[in-house]
Amino acid sequence: MELYEIKNGLDKAHLLIDEYRKSAQIDEKLREIEGLSYQTMQDDFWDDPTKAKKIYDELNDMKKITDEYESLCQSLNSLDETYTLVKETDDQEFQTILESDYQDFEQRMGEFEKILLLSGKYDSANAIVEIHPGAGGTESQDWAEMLYRMYQRYCSSKDFKIEVLDYLDGDVAGIKSVTFLVKGKYAYGHLKAEKGVHRLVRISPFDSSKRRHTSFASIDVIPELDDTIEIDIKPEDLRIDTYRAGGAGGQYVNKTESAVRITHIPTGIVAQCQDEKSQLKNREKCMRVLRSRVLEMEQEKQRAATAQDRKSQVGTGDRSERIRTYNYPQGRVTDHRIGLTLHRLDAVLNGDLDEILDALITAQQSKLLQQVK
């Protein structure tokens, strides 16, 4: 490696380090770490083990970022000193050391960037995913089931666990709706960009004339909230209905009113669950979904107040926005937010979403870096 290449790389690294300090909110995190560390030293800290664990997890996640950032700053300063020494002495042994240390530093910078890509407030949380077919009957219901299968396979490849909360079979084929919980570290961070309308173009297997059809399905993705996040939901604002579950679940589920539907009257938000045989368990799951949706609505209102900068290269995240087209005749998938086209439709529908999701996360990080310049 030439000396001027290292110099250019170091100059670029200084700019990136400054950008990372702002985009990763290092100063804010250091203050939060100080505050959370003070809480852990209080006598009553372990009185609520669930809350204590949440605080420790949050503390460790932030320290992972700030510690590595400070270590990278120190390494960059050391590289500057070695570069100056090599330039002044023209010592080949020092240059070999410089090249080796610089390559190691570049690798660490790349790994640090990956950490930052999933450092959003709820990125480490579980994800609640909901799929609804658009207009079009059997065509769209079949498409919704194809998407559900795609996410099942993607989650399996990531060792994420899926817990079905609500499932309604289609009239002829496919599904009318499905809501499921994806459990795993950074599940929401990986899946949040899937929120929106997914479009399918294909020769319909349900059309005897073999005509081309376009189908739509909407995806909603929200983070699952833990019990330490307070949401103001008053009991008197809830309407709770029970009913017999439909679809899979066995005779016991279908013969008892185990399914639960909860409506938050002030917002009109509805959550329902019928997966468990126990009405109590379905009610608990339902409330978890409802709390998450109420928080999401409140956050949407806050974002809408400053909405001018929301329409970016990765879109608004609105469920009404068409975000991706899956084209069977041409064998391609196009994500319209970043203009990415992949000519391997079958692999994507079999759950190979990494290239698309990584590109979306990187685009979002680039947007954040531009905002802090």
N, C-alpha and C positions, 0 to 999 in steps of 0.2 A: 504494500500500500504506500502510495506517495505521501510525502509530508503535507503537501498542500491539500490533499483529500481529507486528511485528518483535521487540518485546520478548518476547512469548510464544515466538516461534521461537528466540530466543537462549537463553532459559531452558531450553527443551526440548533445545537443542543441547548445553548444558553437561551435562545428565543423560546424553545419548547418548554424549558423549565419554568420560565416566567409565565407562559400561558397556562401550564398545568397548575401553578400556584393559584391562579385565579379560577380556572374552570373547576378544579377539584376543591376549591374553597379551603385551602390548607389552613389559613389563619383562623377561619371560623371553626374548623374541626379541632384545632389545638385548644381553642377556648372551650369547646364542648367537652373535649377530653378532660380538661381541668375540672369542669363542673361535675361530670359523671364520676370522675375519680374521687371527688369529695363525697359524693353520695355513697360510694361503696365503703367509706370509712365510718359511716354513721352506725350507731349501736343497733338500730332497728332495721338495718338494710335487708337482712335475711328473713324478716317477718313475713314477707310475701315472696316465696321462692320463684314464682313464675315471673314476677316483675323484676326480681334481682337478676335472673338469667337473661332476660331481655336486655337489661342495661349492660351486663357484661358482654353479651354478643355485640351490641352496638358499639361499645367501647373498643373491643378487639378489632372490629371491622374498620373503625376510623384510625386506630393506631397502626394497622397494617398499611394504610395509605400514607399517613404522615411519617412513619418511621422510614419507609422505603423512599419517600420523597427527600427527606433530609439526608439519607445515605447517598442518593444519586447526586445531590448538590455537593456533598463532600468529595465524591468520586470525580465529578466534573472539575472541581477546583484542583484536585490532585493531577488530573490529566493536563490542565492548563500549565501547571508548573513543570511537568515532565516535557511537554511540548516546547516550552521556552528553553529548557535545558538542552534538548536535542538540537534545537535551532542554533543555539549559541556555541555548542561544542562539536556538533556534527558527529557525535558518538554513536556508532552503529549498535552497540549493545543496548544503550538507552532507547534507541529507536525501535529495536525489537520488543523491548518491554512496553513502549508506548503503543505499538500496534496491537499487541496482545491485550493490554488493558482497555484500549479503545473498543476493540471488538466485543469484549465482555460487557462494557458499558452500553454499547448499542443494543445488545441482547436484553439487558436489564431494562433499558428504556422501553423496548417493545413490550416486555411483560408488564411493565407498569402501566402502559397505555391500555392494555387489556383489562387491568383492574379498574381503571377509571371508566371504561366503557359501561361497566355495570355497577356504578357507584351512586345511582339515583336513590331517592329517599326510600322507595319500596322495592327496589330491584331485587333484593335478596329474599323477598317474601314468596309464599306460595301464590299461585295464580288461579283465579276463577274464570273459566272460559265458557262462553255461551254461543251456540250455533243455531241460527234460524234460517230456514230456506226462504227465498224471495217468492214473488208471484210465479206461477207456472206449474203448480201441482206436483205431479210425480217427478217431472224433470228436476225441479229445484230440490225436492225432498231427497232424491237420489244423490244430488250434488252435495247436499248438506252431510249425508252419511259418508261420502267419499272424503270430505274435509275432516270429519271426525276420525276416520281411519288414519288419515295422514298425520294428524296430531298424536294419535295413540302410538304410532310407530316412531315419530320423532321423540316423544317423551321416553319411550322405551330405550332409544339409543342414548339418551342422556341420563338414564337411571332415575328419571322422575317417575313417581307413582301417580296413577290416576284414580280418583274416587268419584264415581258418578253420583250426582246429586238429584238430577231429574232427567227423565228420558221419555219421549213420546214417539211411538212408531208412526211411520207414514201410512197413508191410506192403502197404497198398492206396493210401494217400495220406499226405501230410504227412511228418513226421520222427519218429524214435524218440528222437533226441537230437542236439544240436549244441553244440559249444564253439567260441567264436571270441574272438580278441583284437581289441580296439578301440584303435587307436593314435591319439593326439592329446593335446594339452595339456588337462588337466582332464577327460579322458574318464571317469575313475573318479568324480570329483566330480559329474559330471552324471548318471551312470548308477547310482550306488550305491543310490539309493532304489528302484530297480526290483526289488530282491531280495525275493522272496516268492511267493505263489501268485496267479496271474491267472485270473479266472473269466470264462467266456464263456457267454452265454445267447442261443440262436438257434434258428430253425427249421432242422433239420438237412438239408443237401443230400444226405446219404447215407441218409435215411429216406424210403422211398416213401410212408409215411403222413403225411409232413410234420408230425411231432410236434416239440414244443419240447424241446431238449436242453440240458443244462448240462455244460460241459467245463472241465477245469482243466489248468493247466500251471505248473510251478514254475521260477522264475528264480533263479540264483545269480550274484552279481557280486562279484568280488574284485579288488584292485589287483594289477597285475603288478609284481613286485619287480625292482629292478635288482641288479647284482652287488655293489654296495657294502653291501647289507643282509645281514648274516650270519645264516644259519639253520643250526642244528646238525642236519644230516642225515648220518648215518654210512652209508658204502657198504654195510656189513653189514646195515643195517636196510632195504635195498631189495630187492625181487624184481622182476626185469625180464623181461617176456615179449614175444616178437615173434610176429606173425601176419600173415596176408594181409589187406590192406585190403579193405573192402567199399564198395559204392556208387561214386560218381563218382571218377575219377582216371585212367582209361585202362587199357589192357591191362597195361602194365608194372607199375603199382601193384598191380593185382589178382593178378598172377601171382607176385609176390615177397613175402617176409615183411618188408615195409618198415614196417608199422604197429608201434607200440611201446606197451606198457602197463607202467607202473611203479607198484608198490604199496609204500607206506611201512608196513612191518609193525607198528611200535609203535602207530600211530594208525589203521591200516586205510584211510587215504586212498589213493585210486586216481586216477591221471591217465593219459590215453591220447591218442595223436596218430597220425593216418594220412594227413595231408594231403600230406606231402612224399613224393617217390619215394625219397629217401635215408633209410635207417634211422637214420643218424647225425643228420640234421637233425630227424627226428621225435623222437629221443631227447632232443636239446637242448631242443626245444619242450616236451616232456613234463616235463622237469625244472623248467623255468620255471614251469609250471602247478603242479607238485607243491610247489615251494618256497612259492609264494604261498598255496596251500591250507593248508599246515602252519602258516604264520604266522597265517593267518586263524583257525585252530582255537585257537592259543595266545591270540590276542587275545580270542576268544569266552570262553575260560576266565576271563581276567582281568575281562572285563565282567560275567560271571556272578557273580563274587565280590562285586560291588557292583551287583546286578541290579535292586534296587528302583526305581531311577530310570530304568531303560531303557524301561519301557513308557510311552511319551509319545504326544503327538498325532501323531507320525510313525511310530509303531509300533516294534517291536523289530528289524525287518529280518530276522527269521527266515524261512527258506524255507517253513516250514510255516504261516506266517501268510497268510490271504487278505487281500491289500492292495487289489485293484482288481477291479471288475466291468465287463464290456463287454456291454451289453444291446442286441442287435440289434432286437427288436420295438419297443423304446422309443427307439432311436437315441441312447442316452446312455452315457457312461462315468462311473463313480463311484469316486473314490479314498476308501476307507473310513477311512484314517488321519487325514485332515484334513477329511472331509465335503465334498469338492469334487465337483460334478457338472457335466459339460459335455455339451450336447446337440449334439455333432458327432462322432459315432462314426467316420464314414468318414475324416474328416481325421486323427483320432488314429491310426487303424490304417494310415494312409498316412504316418505318421512325424511328425505335428505334435504333439510331446510337450512343447513349451516351456512352455506355460501350466501343465501339471501338474507338471513337474519344477521349474520356478521356484518354484511355490507350496510344494512339499515342502522345497526348500532354505531358503526363507524361514522356514517353520515350524520347521525345525531350528535356525536361527539365533535365532529368538525364544525357543526353549526354552533355548538356551545363555545368552542374556542374562538370563532369569529365574533361572537357576541361580547366576549370579554376583552377583545383587542382594543 
